């Protein structure tokens, strides 16, 4: 659950929310005795959290690379 919240805040909102929703469902299903669905919800929460994390990392890398290129272009244009 904590990982899903962090991914939502810092990486990718839609996938983080999907991870949170599935993580919340785990305890209810486990307490209800539906262990198979709890395991499935846990796997789904992990999947969406990882997808959101890696998409966030890719977006940050692309953004920093783009900013680096723009900064280099601005420096070259000054001379």
QUIRACOR-V85546 format. One record per backbone hydrogen bond with DSSP energy under -1.0 kcal/mol. NH is the residue of the N-H (numbers start at 1). CO is the residue of the C=O. E is the energy in kcal/mol with one decimal. If there is no record, write none. Layout:
# QUIRACOR-V85546
nh;co;e
NH;CO;E
NH;CO;E
This chain:
# QUIRACOR-V85546
nh;co;e
5;1;-2.0
6;2;-2.5
7;3;-2.5
8;4;-2.1
9;5;-2.3
10;6;-2.7
11;7;-2.2
12;7;-1.5
16;12;-2.2
17;13;-2.3
18;14;-1.8
19;15;-1.9
20;16;-2.3
21;17;-2.7
22;18;-2.0
23;19;-2.3
24;20;-2.6
25;21;-1.5
29;25;-2.1
30;26;-2.5
31;27;-2.9
32;28;-1.5
33;30;-1.5
34;29;-2.2
35;33;-1.5
38;34;-2.0
39;35;-2.2
40;36;-2.1
41;37;-2.8
42;38;-2.2
43;39;-2.2
44;40;-2.3
45;41;-2.5
46;42;-2.3
47;43;-2.3
48;44;-2.6
49;45;-2.1
50;46;-2.3
51;47;-2.4
52;48;-2.4
53;49;-2.2
54;50;-2.5
55;51;-2.4
56;52;-2.2
57;53;-2.3
58;54;-2.4
59;55;-2.5
60;56;-2.5
61;57;-2.6
62;58;-2.6
63;59;-2.7
64;60;-2.8
65;61;-2.5
66;62;-2.6
67;63;-2.6
68;64;-2.3
69;65;-2.3
70;66;-2.5
71;67;-2.4
72;68;-2.3
73;69;-2.5
74;70;-2.2
75;71;-2.0
76;72;-2.2
77;73;-1.8
